[in-house]
Amino acid sequence: SIIRTSVAPIGALDGTTPIAGYLNRDPVTAALLGIALTLLMHSSVAALLTAVAFVDHAGIMPIPALAFVLGCNFGSALLPVWLLRSENGKSRSVALAVAALRCGAATVFFLALIGVADLIGAVDLPSTGTSMLAGHIGFNLALLLLTPLLPLVTKALTDRLSGDADRVPESLPAGLAEDMGLILPAMKRKLSN
């Protein structure tokens, strides 16, 4: 594949072995690296495929590789929130609701992964790359179980965000909010000071 061929020289670099050793000892850093690479590449799938190609050359073990997968999923939940940060209303609420569910699930799965790390280490798993792909697919299938919660979380966030938009700043004088002809110049004056 193109990705595997382009990543192969990275696996042969002198610093690859110490980095792989560090990631093998610290799954939290592997997860943070997954978040960062996903945000940098704007795609969890691209980050995941790059990592799958890299782990074959670098000797990354399954636990940090699966932590990286969860980091990629966490990062891909943050991307729509960032891209819709200036939006208001339903689109932002949906992005925030999906992010809350995905980030929450990724955190729970990460804690479970750390909790059963010894058990996973004792099991004869397929290659690390295959384990990463299976972990990614398994995590996203598990997210389907959370789908019924999405409308409830979206509604709560929509109510919360619309409540924030309707609130008048406390620093404005009383009664000013009722007179729409005065509120805009008063807010402009407040912002320019």
N, C-alpha and C positions, 0 to 999 in steps of 0.2 A: 504494500500500500504506500501511498505518497507520504502519509504522516509517519509511518514506521521508518521509511527510508530517510526522511529529513531529521528525525529524532536520533537515529543511530549514532551520528558523530558526537552528540551530547553525552551519550552513555560511555563513550571512550575517553572523555576528558578526565584529567587528573583529579579534579575536585569532586567527581561524581560519587566515588566510594565513600568519602567522609560524609557527604550530604545524605546519601542513602542510609548510612549507619545512624546518623542523627535522626532521620525521619523514622527509622525502624524502632528507635527508643522513645520517640515522642509523637504519639498519634495526634495530640492537640495541634502541634505545628503542621502536621500533614493536613489536618482539616482546615486550618487557617490558610495554608498554601492553596488548597482547593477553592476556598472562597476568593482569594486574591486572583488566582488564574482565571476563574470564571468571570469575575468582574472585568479583568483586563481583556479577555477574549470575547466578552459579551455573549457567551454561550457555554452552558455546562456540558453539552455534548462535545463541543470542540475541545474543551479543557480535558474532559474525560478520555477522549480518543488520543489526545496527545500524551496523557499520563499512562494510558494502557501501552502505548508504543514505548514509552520511556522505561516503565518498570521491567520490561523484558531485558533491557540492557543494563539496568542499574542495580538489580537485586533487592528491590523493595519487597517487604514481607506483606502478607494479606491484611493484617490489622491496620497498619498505617495506610495501606492502599484503600481499604474500605472507609477509613476516616476521611481520606481525601475525597472519596465519592460523596460522602455526606456533606463535606465542605462545598463541593461543587453544587449540590442541590440547595444548600443554604444560600450560596451566592446567586444562583439562578432565581431564587425567590426574592432577592433584594433588587435585582435588575429592573423589573417593572415598577417597583416603588420609586426607584431613582428616576426612571424615565418619565413617570407620571407625577413627579414631585410638585409641579406647578399647577396640576389639574385640581379641580375640586368636584365634589359630587360623587356620583355612583362609580365612575371609572376608577377613581382613586381608592374608594372604599373597597371595591372588588380586589384591586391589586394588594391593598393592605391586608385584607382578609386571607387571601391566598398565601401571602408572605407569612402571616402569623401562623397559619396551619402548617405550612411547609417547614418553617424555621423551628416551630415547636416539635414537629415530628422528627426533624433531623437531630435536634438536641436529645430527644428521648432515645432515638436509635443510637446516637453516639455514646450516651451513657450506658446503654445496654451492651454495646460493642466493647467498651472498656471493662464492663462487669464480667463478660464472658470471654475475655481475651485468652485466658489460659485454656479454656475448653476449645476455642477455635484453633489455637496453636497446636493442640493435640490431634485434631482431625486432619486427615489427608485431603487437602483441597486441590482442585484443579489449579492450573497456572494462576498467578496473581492477576494477570490481565483478564482472564476469564472470570475470576472471582469478582473483579471490579465491575465488569459488565453485568454479571448476575446480581450483584449488590445494587447497582443503579436501577435495573429493571424491577427487582424486588421492592426497593424503597418506593418507587413510583406506583407500583401496583398496590402497595399498602396505603399510599395516599388516597387511592380511590375510596377506601373505607371512610375517609374523612369528608368526602364530598357532601353528604347530607348536612354537615355542620356549616358549610359555606354560606348558605342564605342567612342563617342566624347570625354568624359573625359579621357578614356584610351589612345586615340591617343595623346591628349595634354600632358598627363603625360609621355608617351613613348618618345615624341619629347623632352620634358624637361629633362628627365633622360639621354637620349642618348646625348643630348647637353652637359650635365655636364661631361659625361665620355670622350668626345672628347676634352674638354678644357685642355690646357697645363697650369700647374701652373705658375703664374706670376713671381715667384721667380727664375725660370730657365732662364739662359742667352738666348738672342735672337739667333735664328738659331739652337739651340740645338735640338729642336723638330723634325727638318727635318732629322737629322742623328740618326737613330734608334740604331746604335751601341754605341752611347754616352749617350743617354737619360737614359737608365736603370742604369748604374753605377753612373750617376750624381744624380738620384733620390735616390739611395741607400745611397750615401754620404750625401745627404741633410737630409734624415731620421735619419741617425746615429748621426748627430750633435745635 
